[in-house]
């Protein structure tokens, strides 16, 4: 039995399917060729994305290239209490130059520093490989330190702040 349309006036009209939108007009503009504004938008957004990626990359590599980022901060209190547990471990410290105790070409500089926020003196042996650094009283350096035999502190690397 065929489906019957309840309001159909004749038999031929009941067999036709008519879209409910057949009598409406389209409000959507037909697609045109790509305009110059869309190209400009793509170029500007691509340049902006490249700029953001460059900034992220710069700061990431700057952070990863920092040799001091993984080192523990040197504690003057722990060192003065007992240096032996600190032997062989590398530390970072902000050191301020107090005095130069001397220089031997095969040994290096023997310097007196004060650790940041501590007025106690710390004697550090600066190796000959760092001989190009000129230390002046009052200057501050970020230094990689290692506690050696007998409690003598050795500098591995040094950067002026």
LOVEXSE-127242 format. One record per atom (N, C-alpha, C): atom name; chain; x negated, z negated, y. Coordinates in pm, whole numbers, m for minus. Example, Ala and Ser with C-alpha at 12.3 -4.5 7.8 and 13.67 -1.06 7.14 Angstrom:
<sites>
<site "N" "A" <m1319 m780 m569>>,
<site "CA" "A" <m1230 m780 m450>>,
<site "C" "A" <m1320 m780 m330>>,
<site "N" "A" <m1285 m708 m225>>,
<site "CA" "A" <m1367 m714 m106>>,
<site "C" "A" <m1290 m787 3>>,
</sites>
This chain:
<sites>
<site "N" "A" <m85 0 m116>>,
<site "CA" "A" <0 0 0>>,
<site "C" "A" <m90 0 124>>,
<site "N" "A" <m70 96 216>>,
<site "CA" "A" <m154 104 335>>,
<site "C" "A" <m121 m8 434>>,
<site "N" "A" <m227 m44 511>>,
<site "CA" "A" <m208 m148 611>>,
<site "C" "A" <m122 m94 723>>,
<site "N" "A" <m32 m174 767>>,
<site "CA" "A" <63 m129 868>>,
<site "C" "A" <34 m203 996>>,
<site "N" "A" <33 m127 1105>>,
<site "CA" "A" <16 m185 1236>>,
<site "C" "A" <153 m228 1285>>,
<site "N" "A" <171 m355 1321>>,
<site "CA" "A" <306 m399 1354>>,
<site "C" "A" <366 m331 1476>>,
<site "N" "A" <288 m294 1574>>,
<site "CA" "A" <345 m236 1695>>,
<site "C" "A" <325 m85 1702>>,
<site "N" "A" <301 m22 1593>>,
<site "CA" "A" <276 122 1594>>,
<site "C" "A" <406 197 1619>>,
<site "N" "A" <401 301 1704>>,
<site "CA" "A" <520 378 1736>>,
<site "C" "A" <542 488 1635>>,
<site "N" "A" <432 550 1587>>,
<site "CA" "A" <451 649 1483>>,
<site "C" "A" <344 635 1376>>,
<site "N" "A" <358 707 1270>>,
<site "CA" "A" <270 696 1153>>,
<site "C" "A" <128 744 1181>>,
<site "N" "A" <111 847 1261>>,
<site "CA" "A" <m23 902 1287>>,
<site "C" "A" <m107 808 1371>>,
<site "N" "A" <m45 733 1456>>,
<site "CA" "A" <m119 640 1541>>,
<site "C" "A" <m164 517 1462>>,
<site "N" "A" <m96 482 1357>>,
<site "CA" "A" <m134 365 1279>>,
<site "C" "A" <m261 388 1199>>,
<site "N" "A" <m298 513 1173>>,
<site "CA" "A" <m417 543 1095>>,
<site "C" "A" <m543 548 1180>>,
<site "N" "A" <m533 564 1308>>,
<site "CA" "A" <m649 572 1397>>,
<site "C" "A" <m695 433 1436>>,
<site "N" "A" <m831 418 1439>>,
<site "CA" "A" <m887 290 1486>>,
<site "C" "A" <m938 313 1628>>,
<site "N" "A" <m890 233 1718>>,
<site "CA" "A" <m927 247 1859>>,
<site "C" "A" <m1004 121 1900>>,
<site "N" "A" <m1116 145 1965>>,
<site "CA" "A" <m1198 34 2014>>,
<site "C" "A" <m1126 m38 2126>>,
<site "N" "A" <m1135 m170 2130>>,
<site "CA" "A" <m1069 m242 2239>>,
<site "C" "A" <m1136 m215 2375>>,
<site "N" "A" <m1256 m155 2373>>,
<site "CA" "A" <m1329 m127 2497>>,
<site "C" "A" <m1323 20 2534>>,
<site "N" "A" <m1235 95 2471>>,
<site "CA" "A" <m1228 239 2492>>,
<site "C" "A" <m1188 274 2635>>,
<site "N" "A" <m1109 194 2700>>,
<site "CA" "A" <m1060 225 2833>>,
<site "C" "A" <m1143 163 2945>>,
<site "N" "A" <m1249 90 2911>>,
<site "CA" "A" <m1331 26 3014>>,
<site "C" "A" <m1448 115 3052>>,
<site "N" "A" <m1502 89 3172>>,
<site "CA" "A" <m1620 164 3216>>,
<site "C" "A" <m1742 73 3204>>,
<site "N" "A" <m1857 131 3181>>,
<site "CA" "A" <m1980 56 3161>>,
<site "C" "A" <m2033 4 3294>>,
<site "N" "A" <m2076 m122 3294>>,
<site "CA" "A" <m2136 m181 3415>>,
<site "C" "A" <m2288 m183 3406>>,
<site "N" "A" <m2342 m141 3294>>,
<site "CA" "A" <m2486 m140 3275>>,
<site "C" "A" <m2539 m6 3322>>,
<site "N" "A" <m2644 m10 3403>>,
<site "CA" "A" <m2705 113 3452>>,
<site "C" "A" <m2778 182 3338>>,
<site "N" "A" <m2771 311 3332>>,
<site "CA" "A" <m2844 382 3227>>,
<site "C" "A" <m2995 364 3245>>,
<site "N" "A" <m3067 363 3134>>,
<site "CA" "A" <m3212 343 3138>>,
<site "C" "A" <m3277 461 3208>>,
<site "N" "A" <m3363 429 3305>>,
<site "CA" "A" <m3437 532 3377>>,
<site "C" "A" <m3580 532 3327>>,
<site "N" "A" <m3659 621 3372>>,
<site "CA" "A" <m3800 622 3338>>,
<site "C" "A" <m3867 496 3391>>,
<site "N" "A" <m3984 462 3339>>,
<site "CA" "A" <m4051 338 3382>>,
<site "C" "A" <m4089 348 3529>>,
<site "N" "A" <m4052 248 3601>>,
<site "CA" "A" <m4080 249 3744>>,
<site "C" "A" <m4218 192 3771>>,
<site "N" "A" <m4268 218 3890>>,
<site "CA" "A" <m4402 170 3927>>,
<site "C" "A" <m4404 19 3941>>,
<site "N" "A" <m4290 m44 3971>>,
<site "CA" "A" <m4288 m190 3983>>,
<site "C" "A" <m4308 m257 3848>>,
<site "N" "A" <m4258 m197 3741>>,
<site "CA" "A" <m4278 m259 3610>>,
<site "C" "A" <m4426 m249 3569>>,
<site "N" "A" <m4491 m138 3602>>,
<site "CA" "A" <m4635 m127 3574>>,
<site "C" "A" <m4714 m228 3655>>,
<site "N" "A" <m4678 m244 3780>>,
<site "CA" "A" <m4746 m342 3866>>,
<site "C" "A" <m4726 m483 3811>>,
<site "N" "A" <m4607 m511 3765>>,
<site "CA" "A" <m4579 m643 3709>>,
<site "C" "A" <m4664 m669 3584>>,
<site "N" "A" <m4676 m568 3497>>,
<site "CA" "A" <m4759 m583 3377>>,
<site "C" "A" <m4906 m602 3414>>,
<site "N" "A" <m4955 m530 3511>>,
<site "CA" "A" <m5095 m541 3552>>,
<site "C" "A" <m5123 m679 3611>>,
<site "N" "A" <m5036 m723 3700>>,
<site "CA" "A" <m5055 m854 3764>>,
<site "C" "A" <m5047 m966 3660>>,
<site "N" "A" <m4951 m961 3570>>,
<site "CA" "A" <m4940 m1066 3469>>,
<site "C" "A" <m5059 m1063 3373>>,
<site "N" "A" <m5109 m944 3340>>,
<site "CA" "A" <m5228 m935 3253>>,
<site "C" "A" <m5350 m993 3321>>,
<site "N" "A" <m5369 m962 3450>>,
<site "CA" "A" <m5482 m1018 3524>>,
<site "C" "A" <m5471 m1169 3536>>,
<site "N" "A" <m5352 m1218 3557>>,
<site "CA" "A" <m5331 m1363 3566>>,
<site "C" "A" <m5363 m1431 3432>>,
<site "N" "A" <m5321 m1370 3323>>,
<site "CA" "A" <m5351 m1423 3190>>,
<site "C" "A" <m5502 m1423 3164>>,
<site "N" "A" <m5570 m1315 3201>>,
<site "CA" "A" <m5716 m1309 3184>>,
<site "C" "A" <m5786 m1415 3268>>,
<site "N" "A" <m5738 m1438 3389>>,
<site "CA" "A" <m5796 m1541 3475>>,
<site "C" "A" <m5780 m1680 3414>>,
<site "N" "A" <m5662 m1708 3363>>,
<site "CA" "A" <m5637 m1839 3299>>,
<site "C" "A" <m5726 m1856 3176>>,
<site "N" "A" <m5738 m1753 3094>>,
<site "CA" "A" <m5824 m1761 2975>>,
<site "C" "A" <m5971 m1780 3014>>,
<site "N" "A" <m6014 m1714 3121>>,
<site "CA" "A" <m6153 m1729 3167>>,
<site "C" "A" <m6179 m1872 3213>>,
<site "N" "A" <m6086 m1930 3285>>,
<site "CA" "A" <m6103 m2068 3333>>,
<site "C" "A" <m6106 m2165 3215>>,
<site "N" "A" <m6017 m2148 3120>>,
<site "CA" "A" <m6015 m2233 3001>>,
<site "C" "A" <m6146 m2218 2924>>,
<site "N" "A" <m6192 m2095 2906>>,
<site "CA" "A" <m6318 m2070 2836>>,
<site "C" "A" <m6437 m2132 2906>>,
<site "N" "A" <m6441 m2122 3038>>,
<site "CA" "A" <m6552 m2179 3115>>,
<site "C" "A" <m6561 m2330 3094>>,
<site "N" "A" <m6450 m2399 3110>>,
<site "CA" "A" <m6452 m2545 3096>>,
<site "C" "A" <m6475 m2588 2951>>,
<site "N" "A" <m6425 m2511 2856>>,
<site "CA" "A" <m6448 m2543 2715>>,
<site "C" "A" <m6596 m2531 2679>>,
<site "N" "A" <m6658 m2420 2718>>,
<site "CA" "A" <m6800 m2403 2687>>,
<site "C" "A" <m6887 m2500 2765>>,
<site "N" "A" <m6846 m2533 2886>>,
<site "CA" "A" <m6922 m2632 2964>>,
<site "C" "A" <m6917 m2769 2896>>,
<site "N" "A" <m6801 m2804 2844>>,
<site "CA" "A" <m6786 m2932 2775>>,
<site "C" "A" <m6864 m2932 2644>>,
<site "N" "A" <m6852 m2825 2566>>,
<site "CA" "A" <m6919 m2818 2437>>,
<site "C" "A" <m7071 m2806 2450>>,
<site "N" "A" <m7118 m2755 2562>>,
<site "CA" "A" <m7261 m2737 2583>>,
<site "C" "A" <m7329 m2865 2633>>,
<site "N" "A" <m7253 m2969 2659>>,
<site "CA" "A" <m7308 m3094 2710>>,
<site "C" "A" <m7364 m3177 2595>>,
<site "N" "A" <m7498 m3194 2588>>,
<site "CA" "A" <m7556 m3269 2477>>,
<site "C" "A" <m7527 m3420 2485>>,
<site "N" "A" <m7488 m3468 2600>>,
<site "CA" "A" <m7463 m3612 2618>>,
<site "C" "A" <m7323 m3654 2576>>,
<site "N" "A" <m7233 m3560 2548>>,
<site "CA" "A" <m7092 m3593 2524>>,
<site "C" "A" <m7070 m3676 2398>>,
<site "N" "A" <m7158 m3663 2297>>,
<site "CA" "A" <m7138 m3735 2172>>,
<site "C" "A" <m7220 m3863 2161>>,
<site "N" "A" <m7303 m3888 2260>>,
<site "CA" "A" <m7390 m4007 2255>>,
<site "C" "A" <m7319 m4132 2305>>,
<site "N" "A" <m7355 m4243 2244>>,
<site "CA" "A" <m7304 m4373 2287>>,
<site "C" "A" <m7379 m4415 2413>>,
<site "N" "A" <m7311 m4485 2501>>,
<site "CA" "A" <m7373 m4533 2625>>,
<site "C" "A" <m7467 m4650 2594>>,
<site "N" "A" <m7585 m4648 2657>>,
<site "CA" "A" <m7686 m4752 2636>>,
<site "C" "A" <m7637 m4883 2695>>,
<site "N" "A" <m7647 m4991 2617>>,
<site "CA" "A" <m7604 m5124 2662>>,
<site "C" "A" <m7728 m5211 2682>>,
<site "N" "A" <m7751 m5249 2806>>,
<site "CA" "A" <m7866 m5334 2838>>,
<site "C" "A" <m7850 m5472 2775>>,
<site "N" "A" <m7727 m5521 2767>>,
<site "CA" "A" <m7703 m5653 2706>>,
<site "C" "A" <m7742 m5653 2559>>,
<site "N" "A" <m7699 m5551 2484>>,
<site "CA" "A" <m7736 m5542 2341>>,
<site "C" "A" <m7886 m5527 2324>>,
<site "N" "A" <m7948 m5448 2411>>,
<site "CA" "A" <m8092 m5424 2402>>,
<site "C" "A" <m8169 m5554 2427>>,
<site "N" "A" <m8129 m5629 2527>>,
<site "CA" "A" <m8199 m5754 2560>>,
<site "C" "A" <m8175 m5861 2452>>,
<site "N" "A" <m8057 m5861 2391>>,
<site "CA" "A" <m8026 m5959 2287>>,
<site "C" "A" <m8111 m5932 2162>>,
<site "N" "A" <m8114 m5808 2115>>,
<site "CA" "A" <m8195 m5771 1999>>,
<site "C" "A" <m8203 m5619 1992>>,
<site "N" "A" <m8321 m5565 2009>>,
<site "CA" "A" <m8338 m5420 2012>>,
<site "C" "A" <m8339 m5357 1873>>,
<site "N" "A" <m8367 m5436 1769>>,
<site "CA" "A" <m8385 m5379 1635>>,
<site "C" "A" <m8264 m5301 1583>>,
<site "N" "A" <m8140 m5348 1599>>,
<site "CA" "A" <m8026 m5268 1551>>,
<site "C" "A" <m8012 m5135 1626>>,
<site "N" "A" <m8072 m5125 1743>>,
<site "CA" "A" <m8062 m5003 1823>>,
<site "C" "A" <m8174 m4904 1792>>,
<site "N" "A" <m8272 m4944 1713>>,
<site "CA" "A" <m8387 m4858 1683>>,
<site "C" "A" <m8344 m4730 1612>>,
<site "N" "A" <m8399 m4620 1660>>,
<site "CA" "A" <m8373 m4491 1598>>,
<site "C" "A" <m8243 m4424 1640>>,
<site "N" "A" <m8162 m4489 1720>>,
<site "CA" "A" <m8034 m4434 1764>>,
<site "C" "A" <m8051 m4377 1904>>,
<site "N" "A" <m7989 m4262 1928>>,
<site "CA" "A" <m7996 m4201 2062>>,
<site "C" "A" <m7878 m4247 2145>>,
<site "N" "A" <m7908 m4276 2270>>,
<site "CA" "A" <m7809 m4324 2366>>,
<site "C" "A" <m7817 m4240 2492>>,
<site "N" "A" <m7712 m4245 2572>>,
<site "CA" "A" <m7716 m4187 2705>>,
<site "C" "A" <m7708 m4300 2806>>,
<site "N" "A" <m7773 m4280 2920>>,
<site "CA" "A" <m7772 m4383 3023>>,
<site "C" "A" <m7791 m4321 3159>>,
<site "N" "A" <m7724 m4379 3259>>,
<site "CA" "A" <m7750 m4343 3398>>,
<site "C" "A" <m7856 m4438 3449>>,
<site "N" "A" <m7975 m4385 3474>>,
<site "CA" "A" <m8088 m4467 3513>>,
<site "C" "A" <m8130 m4437 3656>>,
<site "N" "A" <m8166 m4542 3728>>,
<site "CA" "A" <m8214 m4529 3865>>,
<site "C" "A" <m8362 m4566 3866>>,
<site "N" "A" <m8445 m4480 3925>>,
<site "CA" "A" <m8590 m4500 3927>>,
<site "C" "A" <m8624 m4622 4013>>,
<site "N" "A" <m8703 m4713 3954>>,
<site "CA" "A" <m8751 m4830 4028>>,
<site "C" "A" <m8900 m4818 4060>>,
<site "N" "A" <m8980 m4775 3959>>,
<site "CA" "A" <m9124 m4765 3981>>,
<site "C" "A" <m9188 m4675 3876>>,
<site "N" "A" <m9306 m4625 3910>>,
<site "CA" "A" <m9388 m4545 3818>>,
<site "C" "A" <m9507 m4632 3779>>,
<site "N" "A" <m9519 m4663 3650>>,
<site "CA" "A" <m9628 m4750 3605>>,
<site "C" "A" <m9754 m4674 3567>>,
<site "N" "A" <m9745 m4543 3554>>,
<site "CA" "A" <m9865 m4467 3525>>,
<site "C" "A" <m9838 m4343 3443>>,
<site "N" "A" <m9944 m4261 3429>>,
<site "CA" "A" <m9935 m4133 3361>>,
<site "C" "A" <m10060 m4110 3279>>,
<site "N" "A" <m10042 m4071 3155>>,
<site "CA" "A" <m10151 m4025 3069>>,
<site "C" "A" <m10107 m3891 3013>>,
<site "N" "A" <m10193 m3792 3022>>,
<site "CA" "A" <m10152 m3657 2984>>,
<site "C" "A" <m10103 m3647 2841>>,
<site "N" "A" <m10166 m3717 2748>>,
<site "CA" "A" <m10125 m3709 2607>>,
<site "C" "A" <m10007 m3800 2574>>,
<site "N" "A" <m9978 m3899 2657>>,
<site "CA" "A" <m9868 m3994 2631>>,
<site "C" "A" <m9746 m3970 2719>>,
<site "N" "A" <m9766 m3942 2846>>,
<site "CA" "A" <m9656 m3919 2939>>,
<site "C" "A" <m9650 m4025 3048>>,
<site "N" "A" <m9534 m4031 3116>>,
<site "CA" "A" <m9510 m4128 3224>>,
<site "C" "A" <m9453 m4256 3167>>,
<site "N" "A" <m9498 m4367 3217>>,
<site "CA" "A" <m9435 m4496 3188>>,
<site "C" "A" <m9363 m4536 3315>>,
<site "N" "A" <m9230 m4539 3308>>,
<site "CA" "A" <m9147 m4559 3427>>,
<site "C" "A" <m9061 m4684 3411>>,
<site "N" "A" <m9029 m4743 3525>>,
<site "CA" "A" <m8936 m4857 3529>>,
<site "C" "A" <m8806 m4806 3592>>,
<site "N" "A" <m8697 m4829 3521>>,
<site "CA" "A" <m8564 m4789 3567>>,
<site "C" "A" <m8473 m4910 3568>>,
<site "N" "A" <m8362 m4897 3638>>,
<site "CA" "A" <m8252 m4993 3625>>,
<site "C" "A" <m8133 m4914 3572>>,
<site "N" "A" <m8061 m4976 3480>>,
<site "CA" "A" <m7943 m4912 3423>>,
<site "C" "A" <m7828 m4929 3521>>,
<site "N" "A" <m7738 m4831 3521>>,
<site "CA" "A" <m7623 m4834 3610>>,
<site "C" "A" <m7550 m4968 3601>>,
<site "N" "A" <m7521 m5029 3716>>,
<site "CA" "A" <m7448 m5157 3727>>,
<site "C" "A" <m7522 m5273 3661>>,
<site "N" "A" <m7654 m5267 3655>>,
<site "CA" "A" <m7735 m5376 3598>>,
<site "C" "A" <m7868 m5377 3673>>,
<site "N" "A" <m7909 m5492 3722>>,
<site "CA" "A" <m8032 m5499 3802>>,
<site "C" "A" <m8156 m5528 3719>>,
<site "N" "A" <m8141 m5547 3588>>,
<site "CA" "A" <m8258 m5575 3504>>,
<site "C" "A" <m8341 m5448 3484>>,
<site "N" "A" <m8472 m5468 3476>>,
<site "CA" "A" <m8564 m5355 3462>>,
<site "C" "A" <m8569 m5308 3316>>,
<site "N" "A" <m8581 m5177 3299>>,
<site "CA" "A" <m8595 m5115 3168>>,
<site "C" "A" <m8714 m5021 3175>>,
<site "N" "A" <m8813 m5045 3091>>,
<site "CA" "A" <m8932 m4960 3088>>,
<site "C" "A" <m8907 m4847 2989>>,
<site "N" "A" <m8930 m4723 3035>>,
<site "CA" "A" <m8904 m4604 2955>>,
<site "C" "A" <m9028 m4516 2956>>,
<site "N" "A" <m9065 m4466 2838>>,
<site "CA" "A" <m9176 m4371 2827>>,
<site "C" "A" <m9118 m4230 2834>>,
<site "N" "A" <m9161 m4157 2936>>,
<site "CA" "A" <m9119 m4018 2955>>,
<site "C" "A" <m9225 m3930 2890>>,
<site "N" "A" <m9190 m3850 2789>>,
<site "CA" "A" <m9290 m3771 2716>>,
<site "C" "A" <m9349 m3659 2801>>,
<site "N" "A" <m9466 m3607 2760>>,
<site "CA" "A" <m9530 m3498 2835>>,
<site "C" "A" <m9445 m3372 2847>>,
<site "N" "A" <m9353 m3349 2753>>,
<site "CA" "A" <m9268 m3229 2762>>,
<site "C" "A" <m9177 m3232 2886>>,
<site "N" "A" <m9156 m3350 2944>>,
<site "CA" "A" <m9075 m3364 3065>>,
<site "C" "A" <m9162 m3382 3190>>,
<site "N" "A" <m9288 m3335 3184>>,
<site "CA" "A" <m9382 m3357 3295>>,
<site "C" "A" <m9343 m3282 3422>>,
<site "N" "A" <m9259 m3181 3411>>,
<site "CA" "A" <m9220 m3105 3529>>,
<site "C" "A" <m9117 m3176 3616>>,
<site "N" "A" <m9063 m3286 3568>>,
<site "CA" "A" <m8965 m3362 3646>>,
<site "C" "A" <m9040 m3458 3738>>,
<site "N" "A" <m9008 m3451 3865>>,
<site "CA" "A" <m9073 m3537 3964>>,
<site "C" "A" <m8979 m3653 3995>>,
<site "N" "A" <m9021 m3774 3958>>,
<site "CA" "A" <m8939 m3893 3977>>,
<site "C" "A" <m8971 m3959 4110>>,
<site "N" "A" <m8866 m3986 4188>>,
<site "CA" "A" <m8881 m4054 4316>>,
<site "C" "A" <m8796 m4181 4312>>,
<site "N" "A" <m8851 m4286 4369>>,
<site "CA" "A" <m8780 m4414 4369>>,
<site "C" "A" <m8643 m4399 4433>>,
<site "N" "A" <m8541 m4452 4363>>,
<site "CA" "A" <m8404 m4448 4412>>,
<site "C" "A" <m8321 m4334 4354>>,
<site "N" "A" <m8385 m4233 4295>>,
<site "CA" "A" <m8310 m4122 4236>>,
<site "C" "A" <m8242 m4168 4107>>,
<site "N" "A" <m8128 m4106 4076>>,
<site "CA" "A" <m8052 m4138 3955>>,
<site "C" "A" <m8058 m4020 3859>>,
<site "N" "A" <m8077 m4051 3731>>,
<site "CA" "A" <m8087 m3949 3626>>,
<site "C" "A" <m7995 m3985 3510>>,
<site "N" "A" <m7943 m3881 3445>>,
<site "CA" "A" <m7872 m3899 3319>>,
<site "C" "A" <m7976 m3871 3211>>,
<site "N" "A" <m8003 m3972 3129>>,
<site "CA" "A" <m8115 m3965 3035>>,
<site "C" "A" <m8067 m3991 2893>>,
<site "N" "A" <m8125 m3916 2800>>,
<site "CA" "A" <m8105 m3940 2658>>,
<site "C" "A" <m8218 m4031 2613>>,
<site "N" "A" <m8182 m4148 2562>>,
<site "CA" "A" <m8281 m4250 2525>>,
<site "C" "A" <m8282 m4275 2374>>,
<site "N" "A" <m8398 m4319 2326>>,
<site "CA" "A" <m8410 m4361 2187>>,
<site "C" "A" <m8499 m4485 2185>>,
<site "N" "A" <m8453 m4589 2117>>,
<site "CA" "A" <m8531 m4712 2106>>,
<site "C" "A" <m8625 m4695 1988>>,
<site "N" "A" <m8755 m4714 2016>>,
<site "CA" "A" <m8856 m4694 1913>>,
<site "C" "A" <m8916 m4824 1864>>,
<site "N" "A" <m9033 m4812 1800>>,
<site "CA" "A" <m9104 m4929 1746>>,
<site "C" "A" <m9136 m5029 1855>>,
<site "N" "A" <m9116 m5155 1823>>,
<site "CA" "A" <m9149 m5261 1916>>,
<site "C" "A" <m9053 m5270 2034>>,
<site "N" "A" <m8947 m5192 2032>>,
<site "CA" "A" <m8849 m5199 2141>>,
<site "C" "A" <m8879 m5106 2257>>,
<site "N" "A" <m8986 m5025 2246>>,
<site "CA" "A" <m9018 m4931 2353>>,
<site "C" "A" <m8912 m4821 2356>>,
<site "N" "A" <m8865 m4792 2475>>,
<site "CA" "A" <m8758 m4694 2493>>,
<site "C" "A" <m8822 m4561 2531>>,
<site "N" "A" <m8784 m4454 2459>>,
<site "CA" "A" <m8836 m4319 2483>>,
<site "C" "A" <m8725 m4232 2540>>,
<site "N" "A" <m8762 m4147 2634>>,
<site "CA" "A" <m8665 m4051 2689>>,
<site "C" "A" <m8680 m3919 2613>>,
<site "N" "A" <m8568 m3862 2569>>,
<site "CA" "A" <m8570 m3734 2501>>,
<site "C" "A" <m8542 m3619 2597>>,
<site "N" "A" <m8447 m3640 2686>>,
<site "CA" "A" <m8414 m3541 2787>>,
<site "C" "A" <m8367 m3613 2913>>,
<site "N" "A" <m8372 m3539 3022>>,
<site "CA" "A" <m8346 m3602 3151>>,
<site "C" "A" <m8284 m3498 3245>>,
<site "N" "A" <m8174 m3535 3311>>,
<site "CA" "A" <m8109 m3448 3408>>,
<site "C" "A" <m8085 m3527 3535>>,
<site "N" "A" <m8123 m3468 3648>>,
<site "CA" "A" <m8100 m3533 3775>>,
<site "C" "A" <m7952 m3524 3811>>,
<site "N" "A" <m7896 m3634 3859>>,
<site "CA" "A" <m7754 m3636 3897>>,
<site "C" "A" <m7739 m3608 4043>>,
</sites>
